[in-house]
Amino acid sequence: MPSLDTDFTDVELEILEKVRVQWGLRDLDETAEFLAKRFLRVGMQRMTGSGRAMNLVSLEDFERTTE
């Protein structure tokens, strides 16, 4: 999975720590990833109106064979 270096303010770090404790996550990186995925999941649900799954798709899935 790609990584992204982010700089958080002290206030953001406090919020991440509270969320980490509340959800029982290992560290702040896992907490930031959890929140990002949750944000995307909720956004997709609002956009599509349903709980559709988001699956990782590779370019090969879209390539057509010439048979």
C-alpha positions in Angstrom: 0.0 0.0 0.0 1.4 3.4 -0.8 2.4 5.6 2.1 2.0 9.3 2.6 4.0 11.4 5.0 1.8 13.9 6.8 2.4 16.6 9.3 -0.2 17.0 12.0 -0.7 19.9 14.3 -0.8 19.4 18.1 -4.6 19.7 18.1 -4.9 17.1 15.3 -2.5 14.7 17.2 -4.7 15.0 20.3 -7.8 14.1 18.3 -6.0 11.2 16.6 -4.9 9.9 20.1 -8.5 10.2 21.4 -9.8 8.2 18.4 -7.0 5.7 18.7 -8.0 5.0 22.3 -11.7 4.9 21.6 -11.4 2.4 18.8 -8.5 0.4 20.3 -6.1 1.0 17.5 -2.3 0.3 17.7 -0.8 3.6 16.7 -1.5 7.0 15.1 -0.7 5.8 11.6 -3.4 3.1 11.9 -5.8 5.7 13.3 -5.2 8.1 10.4 -5.7 5.2 7.9 -8.9 4.1 9.7 -10.3 7.6 9.6 -9.5 8.1 5.9 -11.1 4.8 5.0 -14.2 5.6 7.1 -14.5 9.0 5.4 -14.3 7.4 2.0 -16.8 4.7 2.9 -19.3 7.1 4.2 -18.8 9.4 1.3 -19.4 6.6 -1.2 -22.5 5.5 0.7 -23.9 9.0 0.5 -23.0 9.3 -3.2 -24.4 5.9 -4.3 -27.2 5.6 -1.7 -26.1 2.1 -0.7 -23.4 0.2 1.1 -21.5 -0.8 -2.0 -18.0 -2.3 -1.4 -14.9 -0.5 -2.6 -12.5 -3.0 -4.1 -9.0 -2.5 -5.3 -8.9 -3.1 -9.1 -5.9 -3.6 -11.2 -5.4 -2.3 -14.8 -5.3 -6.0 -16.0 -9.0 -6.3 -14.9 -9.9 -3.7 -17.6 -7.6 -5.0 -20.4 -9.5 -6.9 -23.1 -7.9 -9.9 -24.8 -8.0 -10.0 -28.6 -9.4 -13.5 -29.2 
